[in-house]
Amino acid sequence: MDEGGRKEEILKAAQTIFSQYGYHQATIRMIADQAQCATGTFYLYFVSKQDCFLALVETLYTHVMEQIMLARSGIENPSEKLKRSLEAAVDVFRRDYELAQVVLVRGAGADPLFEERMWRVREAFSEFIVSDLIECGVPRPQAVIGAHGWVGALAEIVGVWIRRDQDLDLNEAAQEIQRIFWTAWGLNDFHSAS
């Protein structure tokens, strides 16, 4: 097996273990057993459990940002870009429930480096929103606050969806978030963007 394939297998195993046990209860031995490899093999790819966990955060961040960029490409209308960004993020979480669970719920309180990395993820997503809101005519101070509020609302709704074992229509919840924020921002084309 090539190095990239083995690393991906270990990451997938780590995702499963972190999802079941959380960050603090998971061990490198558990991850190695799940990946059907020796502990030494784990250390060929990751220097620690923290390093492995942060790689999962990067995986989710990269996937979310790639999907957002793809969804926004070629779209001129800023409110449509906002709508497509939200839909793309929600779609990533829906398609990879286990990874979303690990990063957004089971990783809470993992360590300060994890918290810093998550802040950067939210900040990057917020920057798209700020830019689009300014383009829609929302003043920058309100756009910054609104963007962080929107990202926070999305993270909370996804967290509720995960904690309730998907007993919530994530798409409906995301549309409600969109409706509430569109109204607050004074964007009157909510229905045309839907």
C-alpha positions in Angstrom: 0.0 0.0 0.0 1.3 3.5 -0.8 2.0 6.0 1.9 -1.0 8.2 1.1 -3.3 5.3 1.2 -2.0 4.1 4.6 -2.2 7.6 6.1 -5.9 7.8 4.8 -6.7 4.5 6.4 -5.2 5.6 9.7 -7.2 8.9 9.5 -10.4 7.0 8.8 -9.7 4.7 11.7 -9.0 7.7 13.9 -12.3 9.3 12.8 -14.2 6.2 13.9 -12.4 5.9 17.2 -12.7 9.7 18.0 -16.4 9.5 17.1 -17.0 6.6 19.5 -14.8 7.6 22.4 -14.1 11.3 22.0 -10.7 12.9 22.0 -9.7 12.3 25.6 -10.8 8.6 25.8 -9.3 7.6 22.5 -5.8 6.1 22.4 -3.2 5.7 19.7 -3.4 1.9 20.4 -7.2 2.0 19.6 -6.6 3.9 16.4 -3.8 1.5 15.3 -6.0 -1.5 16.1 -8.9 0.0 14.1 -6.5 0.7 11.2 -5.1 -2.8 11.5 -1.5 -1.5 11.8 1.2 -1.4 14.5 1.5 1.6 16.8 4.9 2.3 15.2 3.1 2.6 11.8 0.9 5.3 13.3 4.0 7.2 14.3 5.3 7.1 10.8 2.5 9.5 9.8 1.6 11.4 13.0 3.7 12.5 15.9 0.9 12.3 18.4 -2.9 11.8 18.9 -3.2 15.5 18.8 -1.4 15.7 15.4 -3.8 13.0 14.1 -6.9 14.8 15.4 -5.7 18.1 13.9 -5.3 16.3 10.6 -9.0 15.4 10.8 -9.9 19.0 11.4 -7.8 20.0 8.4 -9.6 17.4 6.3 -13.0 18.8 7.2 -11.9 22.4 6.7 -10.4 21.6 3.3 -13.4 19.7 2.2 -15.8 22.4 3.4 -13.8 25.2 1.7 -13.4 23.3 -1.5 -17.2 22.7 -1.7 -17.9 26.3 -0.9 -15.5 27.5 -3.6 -17.1 25.1 -6.1 -20.6 26.2 -5.2 -19.7 29.9 -5.5 -17.8 29.7 -8.8 -19.4 31.6 -11.6 -22.0 33.2 -9.4 -22.2 37.0 -9.6 -25.1 37.8 -7.2 -23.7 38.1 -3.7 -26.9 36.9 -1.9 -26.9 33.8 -4.1 -23.2 33.3 -3.2 -24.2 33.4 0.5 -27.0 30.9 -0.1 -24.8 28.6 -2.0 -22.0 28.8 0.6 -24.5 27.7 3.4 -25.9 24.9 1.2 -22.4 23.6 0.4 -21.3 23.6 4.1 -24.5 21.8 5.2 -24.1 19.3 2.4 -20.5 18.4 3.6 -21.7 17.9 7.1 -24.7 15.8 6.0 -22.5 13.6 3.8 -19.8 13.0 6.4 -21.7 12.8 9.6 -18.9 10.9 11.4 -16.3 13.5 10.6 -18.6 16.4 11.5 -19.3 14.6 14.8 -15.7 14.2 15.6 -14.7 17.8 14.8 -17.8 19.7 15.9 -18.9 17.7 19.0 -16.5 15.1 20.2 -13.5 17.4 19.9 -14.8 20.0 22.2 -12.3 20.8 24.9 -9.6 18.7 23.1 -6.9 21.3 23.6 -6.0 24.9 22.9 -4.4 24.2 19.6 -7.6 22.5 18.4 -9.6 25.5 19.6 -7.3 27.8 17.7 -7.5 25.7 14.5 -11.3 25.7 14.7 -11.3 29.5 15.2 -9.3 29.8 12.0 -11.8 27.6 10.1 -14.7 29.7 11.3 -12.8 32.9 10.5 -12.1 31.7 6.9 -15.8 30.9 6.3 -16.8 34.2 7.9 -14.6 36.2 5.5 -16.6 34.9 2.5 -19.8 36.0 4.2 -18.4 39.4 5.2 -17.3 40.1 1.6 -20.7 39.0 0.2 -22.6 41.1 2.7 -20.6 44.2 2.0 -21.3 43.6 -1.7 -25.0 43.4 -0.8 -24.7 46.9 0.9 -24.4 45.8 4.5 -21.9 48.1 6.4 -18.7 46.3 7.3 -19.2 46.4 11.1 -22.7 44.8 10.8 -21.3 42.4 8.2 -18.6 41.2 10.5 -20.9 40.7 13.4 -23.6 39.1 11.2 -21.1 36.7 9.5 -19.8 35.4 12.9 -23.4 35.1 14.1 -24.3 33.1 11.0 -21.4 30.8 11.2 -22.1 30.3 14.9 -25.8 29.5 14.2 -24.8 27.0 11.6 -22.3 25.3 13.9 -24.9 25.2 16.7 -27.6 23.7 14.4 -25.1 21.1 13.1 -24.2 20.3 16.7 -27.8 19.8 17.6 -28.3 17.6 14.6 -25.4 15.5 15.6 -26.3 15.3 19.3 -29.9 14.3 18.5 -28.5 11.6 16.2 -29.7 13.3 13.0 -33.3 13.7 14.4 -33.6 17.1 12.7 -34.0 18.1 9.1 -30.6 19.8 8.6 -31.7 21.4 5.3 -34.8 22.9 6.8 -32.9 24.2 9.8 -30.3 25.8 7.5 -33.0 27.4 5.4 -34.5 28.8 8.6 -31.1 30.2 9.6 -30.9 31.8 6.2 -34.4 33.3 6.4 -33.7 34.8 9.8 -30.4 36.3 8.8 -31.7 37.5 5.4 -34.4 39.4 7.2 -32.0 40.8 9.8 -29.6 42.0 7.0 -32.5 43.5 5.0 -31.9 41.3 2.0 -35.3 41.3 0.3 -34.4 38.6 -2.3 -34.6 35.6 0.1 -37.3 33.9 -1.8 -35.7 34.6 -5.2 -32.4 33.2 -3.9 -34.1 30.1 -2.5 
